[in-house]
Amino acid sequence: MLRLIIILPTIILSTALAARTIVVGKNQPITSIRKAIELAKEKDTILVQPGVYKEGNIIVNKNIILLGQNYPVLDGEEKFEILTVSGVNITIKGFQLQNCGQSAMNDYASIKLIDSKNIIIENNRVINSFFGIHVSNSSFVTIRHNTVSGSPTSEQNTGNGIHLWKCNHALIDNNYITGHRDGIYFEFVTESIIQNNLSEKNIRYGLHFMFSNSDDYLNNTFNNNGAGVAVMYSHKVKMDGNTFEMNWGPASYGILLKDITDSYIHNNTFYKNSVGIHMEGSSRINAFRNIFKENGWAIKVQASCDDNNFSRIISMGTVLILQRMVQ
């Protein structure tokens, strides 16, 4: 036992000393991010100095920290995906990623994560993106404090801001997303949290949520999106403390609930939407202490909805608090 106690700190110290910082910059021995990744070993940090880097699609597949100093620019020249990440324990922080390529056949993204675990994407600026941050088949991913802006043309030719498919235990926190098809998109995503984000002026939905169970979205603002927010084909979803505002038009609503069950809508504010909450085929929804202000309709409940509970509704300037439509 004494021998183990003596050896263990030595192993930890040697591991810590093995990690290096590789500096990339115009006046450095290494001028290419791609070359630095090639040279890097597990747990190294690559520090990228300010400048414009046009290196096509950069592949990150090692346990490293890729750290930008004063937002160096990674430019996709409107031809390439910019960063493709696959692996475990990777951090991407402090970059400006701009001019991602666009394609009708491929989901090009400024940052794409594939088959990854324990990934942190934070404090980045994504400009003129197709898909901003695209994540698939990954777990324990944190996306926080990023600005993601697109240049929308049409719904068919614009990708999503933050897009997750078949993921679990994700945290989407304190991001600003604008100018995409859907600001935030979840499909087959479980046990994840969307919180403190501002998603506005997207072509379709501020948040689009499908086949995703046991997730929370908390304290977000969804402002002036094409049709508001859609939560579909899911159960055990918690929606608490959000603001849905300025979603106005013949097919707009603060939130559309379609075929969801056993979920909670608490402490939200619905302001100036055509419809605050629109429900279809949804059951066992507990809507408690929500505020409706200056909406066309507060709540519309369509056919095939049952065992829903609405309590402590606060309505200000809304034409009708509750309409039930039976087909």
Secondary structure, DSSP 8 states (H G I E B T S, - for coil): -HHHHHHHHHHHHHHHHH--EEEE-TTSS---HHHHHHH--TT-EEEE-SSEE--SSEEE-SS-EEEESS--EEE-TTTS--EEE-SEEEEEES-EEE-----SSS--EEEEEES-EEEEEES-EEEEESEEEEEES-EEEEEES-EEEE----GGG---SEEEEEEES-EEES-EEESSSEEEEEEEEES-EEES-EEES-SSEEEEEES--SEEEES-EEES-SSEEEEES-BSEEEES-EEE---STT--SEEEES-EEEEEES-EEES-SEEEEEES-EEEEEES-EEES-SEEEEE-SS-BS-EEES-EEES-SEEEEE---
